[in-house]
Amino acid sequence: MSLGKTRPCRIAITAALLCLPAGQGHAQTAVPATLADAQKALQAADASLNAIWKRCTEPASTTVQSIAAMRSAQLLWPKYRDMNARAYQLGQSSRRPLDDVYYVHAQTLMTLDRATELKLLFGCN
């Protein structure tokens, strides 16, 4: 498959996704009723992200340089996610982050967004 043939489609999809409010493309946008439900949703989102990450970093799917750059970015991403989740959580409650449904919910939405981002940018469905 030629990159030139798929690039306009990827750009259009990425542009459309960027126009959506955060989390809009996900079935789960309501805050879960319990912390346990929020943690289950985060575990599922994390498993999905890990599976997509594995496909994106297969040597047959991209260049060694791209994989190295993706790994560098991915090392920074959890801190970015957690800081954004904390900012959201502080607007909703004053509990400790790990004991708060809002914090875990925000982590879940950002994890789902990261999975979508990898699929769109790198074509690893």
Residue pairs with C-beta under 8 A, 6 or more apart in sequence:
6 123
10 120
10 121
10 123
13 120
14 120
14 121
17 25
17 116
17 120
22 109
22 110
22 113
23 29
23 109
23 112
23 113
25 112
25 113
25 116
26 109
26 112
26 113
28 41
28 108
28 109
28 112
29 109
31 38
31 101
31 102
31 105
32 38
32 41
32 101
32 104
32 105
33 101
34 101
35 99
35 100
35 101
35 104
37 101
38 101
38 104
38 105
38 108
39 104
41 104
41 105
41 108
42 104
42 107
42 108
42 111
45 108
45 111
45 112
45 115
46 111
48 111
48 112
48 115
49 111
49 112
49 114
49 115
49 118
52 115
52 118
52 119
52 124
52 125
53 74
53 118
55 61
55 124
55 125
56 62
56 70
56 118
56 122
56 124
57 67
57 70
57 71
58 124
59 67
61 122
61 123
61 124
62 70
62 122
66 122
70 122
77 114
81 107
81 110
81 111
81 114
82 97
82 107
84 106
84 110
85 97
85 103
85 104
85 106
85 107
85 110
86 97
86 103
88 102
88 103
88 106
89 95
89 97
89 100
89 102
89 103
89 106
92 100
92 102
93 100
93 102
95 103
97 103
98 104
118 124
119 125
